Amino acid sequence: MTIRLYDTSARQIRDFSPLVPGCVSIYLCGATVQAAPHIGHIRSGLNFDIMRRWFAYRGYDVTFVRNVTDIDDKIIKKAAEQNRPWWAIGYENERAFNAGYDALGCLPPTVEPRATGHVPEMIEMMRGLIERGHAYAADGNVYFDVRSYADYLRLSNQELENLLQPSGEGETGKRDPRDFAMWKAAKEGEPSWETPWGRGRPGWHLECSAMAHKYLGTAFDIHGGGLDLIFPHHENEIAQAKAFGDDFAAYWVHNAWVTMSGEKMSKSLGNSVLVSEMVKEWRPIVLRYYLGTPHYRSMIEYSPEALREAESAFARIEGFTQRVVEKAGPVEPAAEVPPAFAEAMDDDFGVPQALAVVHTTVRQGNAALTADDKEGAVARLAEVRAMLGVLGLDPLDERWSGGGRGDDLHGVVDSLVRMVLEQRQAARVRKDYATADALRDQLQQSGLAIEDTPSGPRWSLS
């Protein structure tokens, strides 16, 4: 068994070979908490949650670090616009991100460090880079000298001579306009920390290099994030860490975006769909299915129609699950997933191909039910539960069956529908078929499918 994954730095799929046998260390660039999360933000967390679950299924001990950027230009700007403390903006949105991750069933990270809690580690890294000739202080800022690091831009495959380095306000004293800020000099009214080079605050890139070093050491297995982070963020992380003396990440894994009308979903573009609003309209497990089942390197074009298709597809899985449990009682997940599912997941986390195995197994299970093959149906459900467990989508898992808005509503709807079905059954008993048919039609017009079975009528979302 070998897991293979696409390494952005190598531009090809590579066999995964951990630095420490039996262990996997992952650093994921998490939230910049200037605003509440949209579904594009949460997609990244979902993709790496599934990767993490698959590594764990394959027997690896996983250390998963996902940072929080709780200070940057955008957060400070928001604080000024809203006349609120910068930390209040950050903490409010950090909680919103964690609520979104939790709602969609993401496992909590091993550690979730905040940038502002690691200023000493950043100072240590800057001091080491200045001593090695890779950085310099100017006007209270500290810059990385990009010409001092020969492999700069290897990840993004750019030419230094053609580079346009993003710069922020107040970044004065650069020796070269392409040098990037690791530390920004204090401005009046902005948060700042004391350093040997004056008061200031972290640059965006420095924090991740310093936190990865602290929690994962000088070398770790996988660094992840969205495609938009390849440059400048990840490129600059690599320069800082390797110039400091770290080996840093052995593999670079990037997830694609959620788009709307072909554009990357973004608050600044005004085309974002907030997670907090989506979970009011859609069951969280359906959102997880929608965002987590396309391949992590494939773009997702958002549309309500696509979500409805995902809802229908997942309903077929839930319907099979419900029918088997009604017939045979509780069914535990199988000890192992089917070989075809494992093969798909081992091949660059091929969730779409793995999901095809799930649906094939569901069809086989339904056929067994039709043939009154109870043993076969139970065996197929055990396999389905094992596969869905890896994907975080098992509807019988306590995470989904034990609470949450969708499950609460399911119970309420179930009670109401059963009242109508009892009225329909009473009408049939007294041979008032017109009323019975009218009640059934009303339920169907409400989006429910009614199936008459030997054990009584059963409803599901149509």
N, C-alpha and C positions, 0 to 999 in steps of 0.2 A: 504494500500500500504506500503510494507516494502522492501527496497533495501537490498540485501544480498551480501556479498563479502567475498572472501577468505582472511583470515588473516594469514599471514606467521607465526606470533608469536604464534597463537593458533593452527596452522596446520589444520584448518577446515574453512568451510564457516559459517559466523556469520551474524546475523541480524545487520544492521547498525543502531546505536542509536547515534545521534549527541550530542556533549557536550552542545551545545547551540541550543535549538529547532529552526528549520527553517534555520539553518546555517551549512555550511560545511567548514572546514579549511583543506587545503591540502598543504603539503610541498613535492616537488619533487626534487630529486637530479638531477641537470641539467648538463650542459656541463663542462668538463675540457678542456680548449681551447688551447691545444697544437697542434691541427691539425684541418683541415676542417672536417665536419661531414660526416660519411657514413650512409647508410640507416638504419643500426642497431641503431645508436644514435637517429635518428629521429623517429624510431618506438616508443621508450619510450614516447617521447613528444606527438605522435599521440594517443597512448593508453590512456594517462591521459587526453588528450583533449576530447576524446569521453566520458570518465567517467565524466569529469567536465560538459560537455554539458547535460548528462543525469541527473545529480544532479540538474542542472538549470531547465531542463524540468519538473522535479518533484517538482519544486517550492522552492528549496533551494537557499539561498544567499551564493555564493561560493567565498571564499578567496583562491586564488591559488598562491603559492610562488614557484618559480623555480630559483634556485641559479646558479651562474656562478663561477666556480673555476678558477680564473685567475692568480694563482701563485701556482706552485708545481714543483717537481723535473723534470718532463718531459718538462714543459715549459722552465725552466732554461736551460736544456740540449739543447733544440731546438734553443734557443737564442744563445748559444755558438757555435753550429754547423753552424748557418746561419750568425753569427756575426751581430746580430741585437738586439735591446733592448728587454728585456723580455716582457715589456708592449705592444710593437708593435706586437709581436707574438700573445699575448693573445687577443688583441683588433681585429686584423684581423680575427682571427678564431671565436671570439664571433659574429662578424658581419656575418660570413659565416653560423654559426648555426642559427641565427635569420632569415637569408634569406631562409634557408631550412625549418624552421618552418612555415614561412609565405607562401612560395611557396606551401606547402602542406595543407594550410588552417587552421593551429592551431591558436586558439585565443591567444592573448597576455596574459601573466600572470598578476595577480594583481600587483605584484612587482617582480623584477628580480635582487636581490642584488648580488654584487660582493664580493668575499672574502676579497680583499684588502681594501674595504671600511668599514670593520667592525673589525679592529684590536682592538679598545677600548673595544668592547663587548667581544672579545676573552680574553683580559687581565683581564677583570672583572670576567669572568668565571674561568680562571686559578687561580686567587687570591682566589676565593671562594673555589675551590677544594683543594688548598694547605691548607687553613685554616681548612677545614673539614677532613684533613688527607687522601685525595684520590689522591693527586698529590704531586710531589716534583721537585725541580730544581737541575740540575747537569750539570756542564761544559757548562752553558749557554743554555742548553736544559731544557724543562719542560716535565715530563713524567706522565702518569696516572698509578697509582698503581693498576693493575688488581685484585690483591688479596684482595684489600680493598672493592671491590664491589661484594657482594655475588651472585648476579644474572648474573654475566658476562658470556656470551656465551649462554644464554637461547634462543636467537633468532635463532642462527645457530645450536643449539643443539650439541655443542662440549664439550669435556672434557678438562679442563684447563691443566691437566697433559700431554695431548697429543698435546697441541697447539704449532704451529710454527708461531710466530707473524712476519709478514713482517717488516723488518727494513731497513732504508736508511743509506747512508754513513754519517759518523760523529755523529751517535747516540751513544755517549759515556756516561758513568756514570750511566747506568741503574742498579737498584737494582736487577731486575729480567729481563731476556732476553725477557719475554713475555709482559712486560710493553710497552706501545706505546707512541710515541712522540705527544704531543699536540703543542709544539713549538720547532723550530730547531734553534740552535745557528748560528749566522752569519758566512758566509765564505767569503773570499776575492773575490770581484767582483760580489757577489750576492746581490739581493735586501734585505733590512732588515729594521726593525722598532724597535724603542726603547721600552723596557719594564723594569719593576723592576728587571728582572733577566738577563738583558743584551740585546744587539741587536740581532735580529733574524727574523724569518718569520714563518707564521702559518704552523702547521701540517694539513694534509688533513682533518682529522676528526673533529677537533675543530671548523672549520669555520661553518659547518652545524648546530652543536648544538647551537652555538652562534646566528646564523641568524634566526633559527627557534624560539629561545627564544625571539628575538627582535620583529619579525613580527607576530608571532602567540601566544606568551605568554608562560606560564608555562605548558599548556596542549593544544593539538590540536587533530583533528580527524584522519587524514590519513597521513602517511609518505610513499612515493612511490619511486621507482627506479628499476633498472634492477636486475636480479637475482645475477649477479656477485658482487653486492654491499652488499649483506647480511653480508658477512665477508670479510675483516675486517671493512669496512666503517660503516655500519649501527650498527653493534655490538658495535663499539667503540663510535658512537654517543650516543647510549642509555646509556652506562656506564657514559659518561661525564655528560649528561643532568640529569639523575636520581640521580647521586651522588651529583650534584649541588643542587638538591632539586626540579627539575621539574618533573611533571608526564609524559611529553613528548607525544608521539603518542599513540592514543588508538587502531589504526589498522595499520598493515604493509602490503602494497600491492606491489607485485613485478611482473614486466613483463618479459617474456621470450625473448630470443635472436633472431636475424636473423643469420642463419648459412650458410656456404658455404662448401660443401663436408663434412658436419657433424661437422665442427669446427665453434666456435663463430667468427663472423665477427670482425676483429681487424686490426688496422693499423700495429701493431707490427708483426702480422702473414702475412702481405702482401696480405690479401684476402678481403680487403674492397672495397666497391662500393660507390664512392662519390655521394652525393645528387646532387652536382653541375653538374656532368656529366650525371646522370640519367635523370634530367629534360630536357636535350638536346635531349634525345632519346624517352622519354615517356611524355605524358601529365601529369601534376602534379596531376590532379584529379584521374587519373588511378593509379598513385603511391600511393595516399592516400587510394584508394580502396584496392590495393594489400597489403599494410602494416597495414591498420587499421581494416580490416574485419576478419582476423583470431582471435581466442580468445586470449586475452592478455597474458594468461599463457601458450600458445602453441608456440613451436618453429616454425619459418618460414625458410624453406630451400630455399635459393635464387636460381633462375634459370631464364633465359630469357623465357623459355617455360611457367613457372608459371605466369610470368608477362603478357604474351600473353593471357593466359586463363583469367586472371583478366580483361584485356582490352576487351575481347570478352563478358564477363559477364556484364561488365558495359555498353558496347555498346547496349546490349539488353534493359537495363533500359533507356538509352538515346534515343534509337529508339522509344520506346513507348511514352516517354515524347514528343518528336518532333511530332509524328503523332497526338497526342491529341491536342497539341497547334495549329497545322495546321488546324485541323478540328473545334476546338471550341474556339480558342483564349486563352489568358492568363488564367491560373488556379491557384488560391491561395492555399497554404497548408491548410490541414484540421486543425481544432483547437486541435484535439487530435489524437494520433497515435492509430492504431488498438490494441485491448487488447492483442492479442498474441505477438505482438512486445513488448509491455510494460512488459509483463510477462517474456519474454526472457531477456530484459535489466535489470530488477529488480533482476534476478538470476545471480549474479556475472558478470554483464555486458556481457551477452551472445550474442555478436554481430553475430556469425555465425547463431544462431537460429533466431535472429531478421532479419538478411539478407534473410533468407529463406522466411520469411513473406513478405519481399519486393518483391522478385521474384514471389511468388505466386500471389500477388496483381497485378504485372505487367502482368502475364499470364491472369488473370481475365479481366484486362483492355483491353488487345489485343483481347480477345474473344468478349468483348463488342463492340470494333471497327469493328470486322468482322461482327457482327450482326447489325451494324449500330445503336447501342445503345449509342448515344452521351452522354446522362445523366449518364449512368453507367460508361463510359470511363472517364468522367470528375471527377466523385466521386472517382474512383480508383486512378487517378493521384493526386488528392488532398491528399489522404492517403499516396501515395508514396512520395510526396514532404515533408509531415510531418515527415515521417520516415527517409528519406535521410537528412533532415535538422538536426536531432539529431546526425546523423553520420558525418555531415559535408560534405555530398556528393551530395547535391541537384544541378543538372546541371543548373537549372534555377535561382539559387541564384546569386545575384550580384557578389559575390566573384569569381565565376567561369565564369559567362556569360559576365561580364563587362570588362574583360581584361586578361592579362597574355599571355605568348608565345603560349600556346595551342589554345587559343581562337583567337588570331591574325592569326595563321596559318589556323585555320578552315575557317576564312573568306576568306583568299587568295585562299585556295583549293576550297571552295564553288564557288567562281567566275570562276575559271578555269574549274571546272567540268561542271558548267552550260553552259559555252561556248561550250564545247564538246557535251553536251546534246542537245543544240540548233542545232548544226550541224547534230546530229543524227536525230532529229525530222524533220529537213529540208530534209534529205535524205529519210526518210519514206514518207513524203508528195509527193516527186517526184518518189516514189516507187523504190528507189535505195536501196533495202533491204540488199544487200551485203555490201554496205558502212555502213549502219546503224548497222548491226550486227558486223562489224569489229570495229567500234567505241565503241560499248558496250563491246566487248571482251577486247579491250585495257584497258578500265576503270577497268574491273574485274581483269585483270592481274596486275593492279597497286594496288590491295587490296581494291577495292571499290565494293560495292553491289548496283546494280541499280534496283529500283522497279518502275514499271509503275503503276500509280494510276489515278483515275478519274480527279484529279486536276493537273496531270502532273507527269513527272518522279521525283523520289527522290533518293538521294544517301546516303549511309552510309558506314562506315568501315566494310569490310566483316570479 
